[in-house]
């Protein structure tokens, strides 16, 4: 139980040892900036992207042309 509880801390320690303090600080700053400027929640963004993908798959809508009489 304690192994699973402390696993994130062990992984963080391993990452910092591998990347150094500078890499860890850059990662923390990047995560902080991403959280601050995130436009919306993930579910809302995924729904919007899915709608745009479906619209792109349907192709462009042909313009309606009035017949010349």
PLY file of the C-alpha trace (Angstrom):
ply
format ascii 1.0
element vertex 69
property float x
property float y
property float z
element edge 68
property int vertex1
property int vertex2
end_header
0.00 0.00 0.00
2.76 2.42 0.91
4.60 1.55 -2.29
1.70 2.80 -4.40
1.25 5.82 -2.15
4.86 6.96 -2.55
5.22 6.01 -6.22
4.61 9.56 -7.55
7.30 10.92 -5.22
9.76 8.25 -6.32
9.03 9.04 -9.97
9.50 12.77 -9.31
12.81 12.09 -7.55
13.93 9.91 -10.49
12.90 12.59 -13.01
14.75 15.34 -11.16
17.86 13.19 -10.90
17.68 12.47 -14.63
16.90 16.00 -15.84
18.51 18.07 -13.13
17.11 20.99 -11.21
16.90 23.21 -14.26
14.83 20.68 -16.19
12.53 20.20 -13.23
12.02 23.93 -12.85
11.28 24.31 -16.55
8.75 21.48 -16.34
7.04 23.08 -13.31
6.93 26.49 -14.99
5.48 24.96 -18.17
2.77 23.12 -16.24
1.94 26.28 -14.30
1.62 28.38 -17.43
-0.48 25.70 -19.10
-2.90 25.58 -16.18
-3.19 29.35 -16.04
-3.92 29.88 -19.73
-5.99 26.75 -20.35
-9.02 27.99 -22.29
-11.56 25.48 -20.94
-12.05 22.06 -19.45
-10.86 19.02 -21.36
-14.32 17.56 -22.02
-15.56 20.80 -23.57
-12.47 21.12 -25.74
-12.70 17.50 -26.91
-16.36 17.97 -27.88
-15.55 21.11 -29.85
-12.65 19.41 -31.66
-14.83 16.37 -32.44
-17.47 18.65 -34.00
-14.84 20.37 -36.14
-13.43 17.02 -37.29
-16.91 15.79 -38.26
-17.53 19.03 -40.16
-14.25 18.63 -42.03
-15.07 15.02 -42.94
-18.37 16.06 -44.50
-16.50 18.36 -46.84
-17.26 21.88 -47.92
-20.90 22.78 -48.38
-21.53 23.58 -52.06
-23.02 27.01 -52.59
-26.58 27.12 -53.74
-26.89 28.49 -57.24
-30.10 30.00 -58.54
-30.80 28.89 -62.10
-30.76 31.66 -64.65
-34.08 31.85 -66.46
0 1
1 2
2 3
3 4
4 5
5 6
6 7
7 8
8 9
9 10
10 11
11 12
12 13
13 14
14 15
15 16
16 17
17 18
18 19
19 20
20 21
21 22
22 23
23 24
24 25
25 26
26 27
27 28
28 29
29 30
30 31
31 32
32 33
33 34
34 35
35 36
36 37
37 38
38 39
39 40
40 41
41 42
42 43
43 44
44 45
45 46
46 47
47 48
48 49
49 50
50 51
51 52
52 53
53 54
54 55
55 56
56 57
57 58
58 59
59 60
60 61
61 62
62 63
63 64
64 65
65 66
66 67
67 68
